Amino acid sequence: MRKIIVLSMISLDGVMQAPGGPKQDTSGGFKYGGWVAPFGDEAYGKVVQKEMKPADYLLGRKTFKLWEKYWPAHADVWPGINDGTKYVLSKTRKKSDWKNAVFLKSLTDIKKLRNSEGSDIQVWGSGELVQLLLKNDLVDEIWLKIHPLTLGKGKKLFDDGAIPRTFTLIESLVTSTGVIIASYKRVGKVTTGTLGA
């Protein structure tokens, strides 16, 4: 079985929308795109480089659309991005000119992918997809970069509906700019007042 690993940059109030640039995602009138920029330092950069090692990816349609416009021409920044398989959950898309793009139609397809042989699967961005995975208990690890700011509004990583779960911290550090970088592994279900396996 392959692990599904969610990677996300979030604010203290859980906003994940448009961390990379002003025009990345302005839906809902979001005006703070690019909010991670002031927080980069050497430690942050090393973590990002580690996360960008060759992998397979599971993406929502909107994130994939952003990626396919940018990354094919910027593989020097992210070596291996073009070679990794990009699994895309979409009811409307069926093909792409970007190599190694595979389109999935349903949650059943994701479950089959997770139960197949192969490398672990990274989920970047893709807020609606992440919430779907959490609601269906399909997230094995969560790698967070928690930035020291609040944004007040915007798309959030966690929403109502996630299955109650416990996670254990497997790695962490705090950068010189105050970003908490923490990786968690799923360990058990939350039951009435107790933790269970």
RODREN-317401 format. One record per residue (C-alpha): chain; residue number from 1; residue in three letters; x, y, z. Coordinates in pm, 1 decimal, always signed. Layout:
RODREN-317401
chaine|num|residu|X|Y|Z
A|NUM|ALA|X|Y|Z
...
end
This chain:
RODREN-317401
chaine|num|residu|X|Y|Z
A|1|MET|+0.0|+0.0|+0.0
A|2|ARG|+118.9|+350.5|-82.8
A|3|LYS|+108.2|+632.3|+170.6
A|4|ILE|-83.2|+949.7|+89.5
A|5|ILE|+108.5|+1247.6|+228.7
A|6|VAL|-52.0|+1592.6|+245.5
A|7|LEU|+192.8|+1885.4|+227.0
A|8|SER|+58.1|+2228.8|+309.6
A|9|MET|+166.7|+2581.7|+390.5
A|10|ILE|-86.6|+2733.3|+629.3
A|11|SER|-139.6|+3045.4|+837.6
A|12|LEU|-201.4|+3026.2|+1212.8
A|13|ASP|-575.1|+3038.7|+1139.4
A|14|GLY|-547.9|+2750.3|+892.8
A|15|VAL|-565.2|+2938.7|+561.1
A|16|MET|-385.7|+2762.6|+276.6
A|17|GLN|-503.7|+2973.7|-17.8
A|18|ALA|-251.1|+3121.2|-262.2
A|19|PRO|+68.5|+3100.1|-57.8
A|20|GLY|+295.8|+3134.9|-360.3
A|21|GLY|+191.8|+3447.6|-548.2
A|22|PRO|-52.2|+3740.4|-572.3
A|23|LYS|-247.0|+3595.0|-864.4
A|24|GLN|-223.4|+3227.9|-771.2
A|25|ASP|-584.1|+3205.7|-646.7
A|26|THR|-792.9|+3519.1|-602.6
A|27|SER|-1124.9|+3334.1|-574.2
A|28|GLY|-1358.9|+3466.1|-307.6
A|29|GLY|-1184.7|+3804.4|-331.9
A|30|PHE|-866.6|+3672.9|-165.3
A|31|LYS|-614.1|+3959.6|-158.9
A|32|TYR|-316.1|+3813.8|+24.8
A|33|GLY|-160.4|+3582.2|-233.7
A|34|GLY|+211.0|+3524.8|-184.9
A|35|TRP|+193.3|+3546.5|+193.3
A|36|VAL|+476.6|+3294.7|+251.3
A|37|ALA|+741.4|+3513.7|+83.9
A|38|PRO|+863.6|+3701.4|+394.8
A|39|PHE|+922.7|+3378.5|+588.9
A|40|GLY|+1186.1|+3198.7|+382.1
A|41|ASP|+1524.5|+3124.6|+537.6
A|42|GLU|+1794.8|+2861.8|+495.2
A|43|ALA|+1621.6|+2598.1|+708.7
A|44|TYR|+1290.7|+2652.6|+524.7
A|45|GLY|+1467.7|+2618.7|+190.3
A|46|LYS|+1631.9|+2290.6|+291.8
A|47|VAL|+1296.2|+2142.2|+392.1
A|48|VAL|+1138.4|+2249.6|+62.1
A|49|GLN|+1427.7|+2094.7|-134.1
A|50|LYS|+1379.1|+1767.9|+55.7
A|51|GLU|+1005.7|+1771.8|-18.8
A|52|MET|+1073.1|+1834.4|-388.9
A|53|LYS|+1262.0|+1507.9|-440.3
A|54|PRO|+1109.5|+1293.0|-716.9
A|55|ALA|+768.5|+1156.2|-623.6
A|56|ASP|+421.6|+1083.1|-755.3
A|57|TYR|+150.9|+1340.7|-693.1
A|58|LEU|-223.6|+1343.6|-631.5
A|59|LEU|-378.6|+1677.9|-723.8
A|60|GLY|-714.3|+1844.0|-753.6
A|61|ARG|-814.8|+1987.7|-1089.0
A|62|LYS|-749.0|+2351.8|-994.4
A|63|THR|-400.9|+2287.1|-855.6
A|64|PHE|-316.5|+2074.4|-1157.5
A|65|LYS|-425.5|+2355.1|-1389.5
A|66|LEU|-183.9|+2594.5|-1216.0
A|67|TRP|+95.9|+2338.9|-1219.1
A|68|GLU|+63.8|+2240.2|-1584.6
A|69|LYS|+100.7|+2604.7|-1689.4
A|70|TYR|+414.4|+2660.4|-1483.6
A|71|TRP|+618.4|+2351.1|-1400.4
A|72|PRO|+686.4|+2196.7|-1742.5
A|73|ALA|+908.3|+2496.3|-1821.7
A|74|HIS|+1064.8|+2521.4|-1473.0
A|75|ALA|+1198.7|+2173.2|-1407.7
A|76|ASP|+1535.3|+2330.2|-1322.6
A|77|VAL|+1371.6|+2458.9|-1002.6
A|78|TRP|+1197.8|+2127.4|-926.9
A|79|PRO|+1400.9|+1840.6|-1074.8
A|80|GLY|+1182.0|+1538.8|-1138.4
A|81|ILE|+848.3|+1721.9|-1145.4
A|82|ASN|+796.4|+1639.9|-1511.5
A|83|ASP|+888.2|+1273.0|-1462.3
A|84|GLY|+667.0|+1209.2|-1159.1
A|85|THR|+318.9|+1079.8|-1226.3
A|86|LYS|+53.3|+1343.6|-1165.9
A|87|TYR|-275.9|+1177.0|-1065.9
A|88|VAL|-555.9|+1430.9|-1104.2
A|89|LEU|-903.8|+1395.6|-956.8
A|90|SER|-1140.6|+1558.3|-1203.9
A|91|LYS|-1489.7|+1500.5|-1334.3
A|92|THR|-1426.4|+1722.9|-1636.1
A|93|ARG|-1061.9|+1677.8|-1742.2
A|94|LYS|-951.8|+1366.5|-1927.4
A|95|LYS|-614.8|+1456.5|-2077.8
A|96|SER|-321.8|+1696.3|-2070.5
A|97|ASP|-18.5|+1768.1|-2285.2
A|98|TRP|+197.3|+1750.3|-1970.6
A|99|LYS|+361.4|+1410.0|-1962.8
A|100|ASN|+272.3|+1155.1|-1695.6
A|101|ALA|-68.4|+1305.0|-1619.5
A|102|VAL|-330.0|+1044.2|-1526.6
A|103|PHE|-689.4|+1147.8|-1461.9
A|104|LEU|-899.2|+985.1|-1191.4
A|105|LYS|-1277.3|+1010.7|-1180.5
A|106|SER|-1372.1|+909.6|-828.2
A|107|LEU|-1282.4|+834.7|-470.3
A|108|THR|-1281.8|+467.0|-567.7
A|109|ASP|-999.0|+540.6|-813.9
A|110|ILE|-800.3|+707.3|-533.7
A|111|LYS|-851.8|+406.4|-306.5
A|112|LYS|-728.4|+174.3|-582.7
A|113|LEU|-425.2|+398.4|-635.8
A|114|ARG|-344.4|+397.2|-263.2
A|115|ASN|-371.3|+17.1|-254.1
A|116|SER|-142.1|-26.5|-555.6
A|117|GLU|+233.0|-86.6|-558.4
A|118|GLY|+463.9|+211.6|-595.1
A|119|SER|+611.2|+511.7|-420.3
A|120|ASP|+434.3|+731.5|-169.8
A|121|ILE|+198.7|+992.6|-312.9
A|122|GLN|+224.9|+1362.0|-227.9
A|123|VAL|-75.7|+1595.8|-223.8
A|124|TRP|+20.4|+1962.0|-271.3
A|125|GLY|-238.9|+2240.6|-244.6
A|126|SER|-569.0|+2091.5|-359.0
A|127|GLY|-779.6|+2202.7|-61.2
A|128|GLU|-1106.0|+2038.1|-166.8
A|129|LEU|-925.0|+1713.9|-245.4
A|130|VAL|-748.9|+1717.4|+92.9
A|131|GLN|-1081.8|+1762.8|+270.2
A|132|LEU|-1226.5|+1471.2|+70.9
A|133|LEU|-929.4|+1255.1|+170.3
A|134|LEU|-964.9|+1352.8|+539.1
A|135|LYS|-1339.0|+1276.4|+534.3
A|136|ASN|-1262.9|+931.0|+397.8
A|137|ASP|-967.4|+851.3|+625.0
A|138|LEU|-716.0|+838.3|+340.3
A|139|VAL|-442.8|+1069.0|+476.3
A|140|ASP|-144.3|+880.0|+616.6
A|141|GLU|+85.0|+1175.2|+689.7
A|142|ILE|+51.3|+1553.7|+707.9
A|143|TRP|+356.6|+1775.3|+654.0
A|144|LEU|+276.9|+2131.2|+762.6
A|145|LYS|+455.5|+2462.9|+744.0
A|146|ILE|+269.3|+2683.0|+993.0
A|147|HIS|+343.7|+3050.6|+928.8
A|148|PRO|+324.3|+3314.2|+1204.0
A|149|LEU|+42.3|+3523.7|+1065.4
A|150|THR|-336.0|+3522.4|+1048.5
A|151|LEU|-522.1|+3596.8|+726.4
A|152|GLY|-878.1|+3611.9|+854.7
A|153|LYS|-1035.3|+3460.4|+546.5
A|154|GLY|-952.7|+3227.1|+264.2
A|155|LYS|-962.6|+2857.9|+184.4
A|156|LYS|-869.6|+2648.1|+485.3
A|157|LEU|-685.9|+2321.2|+507.8
A|158|PHE|-920.8|+2175.5|+768.3
A|159|ASP|-1296.8|+2204.7|+744.0
A|160|ASP|-1585.3|+2021.6|+906.7
A|161|GLY|-1607.3|+1655.6|+819.2
A|162|ALA|-1262.0|+1510.6|+882.1
A|163|ILE|-1274.9|+1173.0|+1055.1
A|164|PRO|-1146.1|+1214.1|+1412.9
A|165|ARG|-788.9|+1080.8|+1413.2
A|166|THR|-477.8|+1102.3|+1625.7
A|167|PHE|-140.5|+1178.0|+1473.6
A|168|THR|+208.8|+1149.4|+1616.6
A|169|LEU|+483.5|+1401.6|+1549.9
A|170|ILE|+762.9|+1242.2|+1346.7
A|171|GLU|+976.8|+1547.6|+1268.4
A|172|SER|+976.5|+1917.5|+1351.5
A|173|LEU|+1176.2|+2237.8|+1353.5
A|174|VAL|+1120.5|+2609.0|+1398.4
A|175|THR|+1283.3|+2842.2|+1147.1
A|176|SER|+1452.3|+3172.4|+1226.9
A|177|THR|+1142.1|+3349.5|+1091.5
A|178|GLY|+907.7|+3163.1|+1326.5
A|179|VAL|+765.7|+2905.4|+1084.3
A|180|ILE|+684.5|+2577.6|+1257.7
A|181|ILE|+758.2|+2289.3|+1023.4
A|182|ALA|+601.6|+1970.4|+1153.8
A|183|SER|+536.1|+1628.4|+1005.0
A|184|TYR|+272.2|+1399.4|+1152.7
A|185|LYS|+186.6|+1032.8|+1100.4
A|186|ARG|-163.3|+892.9|+1153.3
A|187|VAL|-176.1|+650.3|+1445.9
A|188|GLY|-531.5|+593.2|+1565.0
A|189|LYS|-896.1|+687.4|+1585.4
A|190|VAL|-1040.8|+918.3|+1843.5
A|191|THR|-1314.1|+746.0|+2042.2
A|192|THR|-1531.9|+869.5|+2326.2
A|193|GLY|-1281.9|+1027.3|+2560.6
A|194|THR|-1004.6|+782.5|+2467.2
A|195|LEU|-760.6|+709.4|+2190.1
A|196|GLY|-792.9|+384.0|+2002.4
A|197|ALA|-611.2|+205.2|+1725.8
end
